[in-house]
Amino acid sequence: GDLRLAGNVANEGRVEVCMDNEWGTICDDSWGTSDANVACKQLGFSDTSAVAYSNAHFGAGTGEIFLDGLGCTGSESSLLDCSKSSTVSCYYGHSEDAGVRCHDDTIGSVCNYGDVRLVGGSHQYEGRVEVCIANQWGTVCSNSWDSTDATVVCKDLGYAFTNVATARTNAYFGAGTGHIYMEDVTCSGSETSLLQCSSDPLLSGGCSHSQDAGVKCEAPCSDGDLRLAGGNVANEGRVEVCMDNEWGTICDDSWGT
């Protein structure tokens, strides 16, 4: 029953629900303002003035579509408390994924300690790293920031499909505002949260938002997708194939024209 928003900012995105330890989406059949208000309330935002989006406005998800035909009254505290279809019959699949924009009065004041989010990227898998401390979002200084630290962030967000991430420094995705919570972050790679990594949480004043850290996580892929890696130009390289959301290589036994 947990919810999350898959998007570029904290208060809007594709609505995803957790069922049996797996994240999935919601079909937009009958999706409306009352449903959106309940979703926002469950996420800790205002339960009024939510905007409901349909037709995969925030991009099509992957995996299961868990809920269909929701009919919330607005008084429920969770989407699972709302009436819903007994079976999912989302004819057009993930092209009908439901989304929401929650009222933004609470942005910056409602988050859980240690939560991370990505802001300012061109899609949900990249952006400036922001971490929640004392119910406020703040940034991370990019001093000593590297791919191991970035991979821990992506893993925490559920985006480490290949356990490889790209570290971005010097406000690559734009400078943040407010507190800079962490400096000289050093992760081993085994951590499940950025706050488990060693760092200097008390800044000496030598870091500014022009040094905000960012990441680019590996986006999911579909079985059978191909890509070329390691070449000097776009039309050559090592052939890699996607299986189970993970990129791998192809053995050259019998490989020919």
C-alpha positions as CSV (number, residue, x, y, z in Angstrom):
1,G,0.0,0.0,0.0
2,D,3.0,2.4,0.1
3,L,2.9,5.1,-2.6
4,R,5.6,7.0,-4.4
5,L,5.7,9.5,-7.2
6,A,8.0,8.9,-10.2
7,G,8.8,12.3,-11.6
8,N,11.3,15.1,-11.6
9,V,10.1,17.0,-8.6
10,A,8.8,15.8,-5.2
11,N,5.2,16.8,-5.5
12,E,4.3,15.4,-8.9
13,G,4.7,12.2,-11.0
14,R,3.4,8.9,-12.0
15,V,1.7,7.2,-9.0
16,E,3.2,3.9,-8.1
17,V,1.9,1.6,-5.4
18,C,3.7,-1.2,-3.6
19,M,2.1,-4.7,-3.5
20,D,3.9,-7.8,-2.4
21,N,7.2,-6.0,-2.1
22,E,6.9,-4.8,-5.7
23,W,6.3,-1.4,-7.2
24,G,3.6,-1.1,-9.9
25,T,1.4,1.5,-11.4
26,I,-2.3,2.5,-11.4
27,C,-4.6,2.5,-14.4
28,D,-6.3,5.8,-15.1
29,D,-9.7,4.4,-15.7
30,S,-12.0,6.6,-13.7
31,W,-8.9,8.4,-12.1
32,G,-10.0,11.8,-10.9
33,T,-9.5,14.6,-8.5
34,S,-10.8,12.7,-5.4
35,D,-8.4,9.8,-6.1
36,A,-5.6,12.3,-6.6
37,N,-6.4,14.1,-3.3
38,V,-6.3,10.8,-1.4
39,A,-2.9,9.9,-3.0
40,C,-1.5,13.3,-2.0
41,K,-2.8,12.9,1.5
42,Q,-1.3,9.5,1.8
43,L,2.1,11.0,0.6
44,G,2.0,13.7,3.3
45,F,0.9,16.6,1.0
46,S,-2.3,18.6,1.2
47,D,-5.5,16.6,0.6
48,T,-7.0,19.4,-1.5
49,S,-6.2,21.0,-4.8
50,A,-4.5,18.0,-6.3
51,V,-4.4,17.6,-10.1
52,A,-5.1,14.2,-11.6
53,Y,-3.3,13.2,-14.8
54,S,-4.0,10.4,-17.1
55,N,-2.5,8.7,-20.3
56,A,1.0,8.3,-18.8
57,H,1.5,12.1,-18.5
58,F,4.7,11.5,-16.5
59,G,5.9,8.7,-18.7
60,A,4.9,5.0,-18.9
61,G,5.9,2.8,-16.0
62,T,7.0,-0.8,-16.1
63,G,6.0,-4.0,-14.3
64,E,2.6,-4.7,-12.9
65,I,-0.5,-2.5,-13.0
66,F,-1.9,-3.1,-9.6
67,L,-5.1,-1.0,-9.3
68,D,-7.9,-0.1,-11.7
69,G,-11.3,1.7,-11.5
70,L,-10.5,3.6,-8.3
71,G,-13.5,5.4,-6.8
72,C,-12.3,7.5,-3.8
73,T,-14.6,9.8,-2.0
74,G,-11.8,11.9,-0.6
75,S,-12.2,10.9,3.0
76,E,-9.9,7.8,2.8
77,S,-6.4,7.9,4.2
78,S,-5.0,5.4,1.7
79,L,-5.7,4.5,-1.9
80,L,-6.3,0.9,-0.8
81,D,-9.2,2.1,1.3
82,C,-11.0,3.3,-1.8
83,S,-13.4,1.3,-3.9
84,K,-11.8,-0.3,-6.9
85,S,-12.3,-2.9,-9.6
86,S,-11.8,-6.5,-8.5
87,T,-9.7,-7.1,-11.6
88,V,-7.3,-5.0,-13.6
89,S,-8.5,-4.5,-17.2
90,C,-6.3,-1.7,-18.4
91,Y,-6.7,-2.2,-22.2
92,Y,-3.8,0.1,-23.3
93,G,-1.4,-1.0,-20.6
94,H,1.1,1.5,-19.2
95,S,0.0,4.1,-21.7
96,E,-2.8,4.6,-19.2
97,D,-0.7,5.1,-16.1
98,A,-2.2,7.5,-13.6
99,G,-0.3,10.6,-12.3
100,V,-0.8,13.4,-9.9
101,R,0.4,16.9,-9.0
102,C,0.0,17.6,-5.3
103,H,-0.4,21.1,-3.8
104,D,3.1,22.5,-3.3
105,D,2.7,24.3,0.0
106,T,4.4,21.4,1.8
107,I,7.4,21.1,-0.5
108,G,10.5,21.4,1.7
109,S,8.7,20.6,4.9
110,V,7.3,17.1,4.5
111,C,9.9,14.3,4.0
112,N,11.3,11.5,6.0
113,Y,14.8,11.5,7.6
114,G,17.3,10.1,5.1
115,D,15.1,10.2,2.1
116,V,16.8,11.2,-1.2
117,R,15.4,12.7,-4.4
118,L,16.8,13.8,-7.7
119,V,15.9,17.3,-8.9
120,G,16.6,19.2,-12.2
121,G,17.3,16.3,-14.5
122,S,15.8,15.7,-17.9
123,H,14.1,12.5,-16.6
124,Q,13.5,10.8,-13.2
125,Y,16.8,8.8,-13.3
126,E,19.1,11.8,-13.0
127,G,19.4,15.1,-11.2
128,R,20.8,17.0,-8.3
129,V,21.0,14.9,-5.1
130,E,18.9,16.2,-2.3
131,V,18.6,14.5,1.1
132,C,16.0,15.0,3.9
133,I,17.2,16.0,7.4
134,A,14.9,17.4,10.1
135,N,12.0,17.5,7.7
136,Q,13.8,19.7,5.2
137,W,15.4,19.0,1.9
138,G,19.0,20.0,1.4
139,T,21.9,19.2,-1.0
140,V,25.2,17.3,-0.9
141,C,28.6,18.9,-1.5
142,S,30.5,17.3,-4.4
143,N,33.9,17.3,-2.7
144,S,35.2,13.7,-3.1
145,W,31.9,12.7,-4.8
146,D,32.4,9.7,-7.1
147,S,30.6,6.9,-8.9
148,T,30.5,4.7,-5.8
149,D,28.6,7.4,-3.9
150,A,26.4,8.0,-6.9
151,T,25.6,4.2,-7.1
152,V,24.5,4.1,-3.5
153,V,22.0,7.0,-4.2
154,C,20.6,5.2,-7.3
155,K,20.4,1.9,-5.4
156,D,18.5,3.7,-2.6
157,L,16.0,5.1,-5.2
158,G,15.6,1.7,-6.9
159,Y,17.3,2.8,-10.1
160,A,20.5,0.8,-9.9
161,F,19.6,-1.6,-12.6
162,T,23.2,-2.3,-13.5
163,N,24.8,-1.2,-10.2
164,V,26.7,1.5,-12.2
165,A,26.0,5.2,-11.9
166,T,27.6,8.4,-13.1
167,A,28.6,11.1,-10.5
168,R,28.1,14.7,-11.5
169,T,29.8,17.6,-9.7
170,N,29.8,21.4,-9.5
171,A,26.0,21.8,-9.7
172,Y,25.8,20.0,-13.1
173,F,22.0,19.9,-12.7
174,G,21.7,23.4,-11.3
175,A,22.4,24.9,-7.9
176,G,20.1,24.1,-5.1
177,T,18.9,26.2,-2.2
178,G,18.8,25.9,1.6
179,H,21.1,23.7,3.6
180,I,24.1,21.7,2.4
181,Y,23.9,18.7,4.7
182,M,26.8,16.5,3.7
183,E,30.4,17.0,2.6
184,D,33.2,14.6,1.8
185,V,30.9,11.7,1.3
186,T,32.7,8.4,1.1
187,C,30.7,5.3,0.4
188,S,32.0,1.7,0.1
189,G,29.2,0.7,-2.2
190,S,27.6,-1.8,0.3
191,E,25.4,0.9,1.9
192,T,21.6,1.0,1.2
193,S,21.3,4.7,2.2
194,L,23.5,7.7,1.6
195,L,23.4,8.5,5.3
196,Q,25.1,5.2,6.0
197,C,28.2,6.5,4.2
198,S,30.9,8.3,6.1
199,S,30.8,12.1,5.7
200,D,31.3,15.4,7.3
201,P,27.8,16.6,8.2
202,L,29.1,19.8,9.8
203,L,30.4,22.1,7.0
204,S,33.3,24.4,7.6
205,G,31.7,26.9,5.2
206,G,34.0,26.0,2.3
207,C,31.2,24.4,0.2
208,S,28.6,26.4,-1.8
209,H,25.6,25.4,-3.9
210,S,27.9,25.8,-7.0
211,Q,29.4,22.5,-5.8
212,D,26.1,20.6,-5.4
213,A,26.4,16.9,-6.2
214,G,24.3,15.1,-8.8
215,V,23.9,11.6,-10.3
216,K,22.9,9.9,-13.5
217,C,21.4,6.5,-12.8
218,E,21.1,3.7,-15.3
219,A,17.6,3.8,-16.7
220,P,15.7,0.5,-17.0
221,C,15.8,-1.4,-20.3
222,S,13.5,-4.0,-21.9
223,D,14.4,-7.6,-22.6
224,G,16.1,-7.8,-26.0
225,D,17.2,-4.1,-26.2
226,L,20.7,-3.7,-27.7
227,R,23.4,-1.0,-27.2
228,L,26.9,-0.4,-28.3
229,A,29.5,0.4,-25.6
230,G,33.1,1.4,-25.6
231,G,33.3,2.6,-29.2
232,N,34.7,5.9,-30.4
233,V,31.7,6.7,-32.6
234,A,28.0,5.9,-32.4
235,N,28.0,3.0,-34.9
236,E,30.6,0.8,-33.3
237,G,31.3,-0.8,-30.0
238,R,30.9,-3.8,-27.8
239,V,27.4,-5.3,-28.2
240,E,25.4,-5.4,-25.0
241,V,21.9,-6.9,-24.6
242,C,19.3,-6.3,-22.0
243,M,17.8,-9.2,-20.0
244,D,15.8,-8.8,-16.8
245,N,16.5,-5.0,-16.6
246,E,20.3,-5.6,-16.7
247,W,22.8,-5.1,-19.5
248,G,25.2,-7.9,-20.4
249,T,27.5,-8.9,-23.2
250,I,27.4,-11.6,-25.9
251,C,30.1,-14.3,-26.3
252,D,31.9,-14.3,-29.6
253,D,31.6,-18.1,-30.2
254,S,30.4,-18.4,-33.8
255,W,30.0,-14.6,-34.0
256,G,30.1,-13.6,-37.6
257,T,28.7,-11.4,-40.3
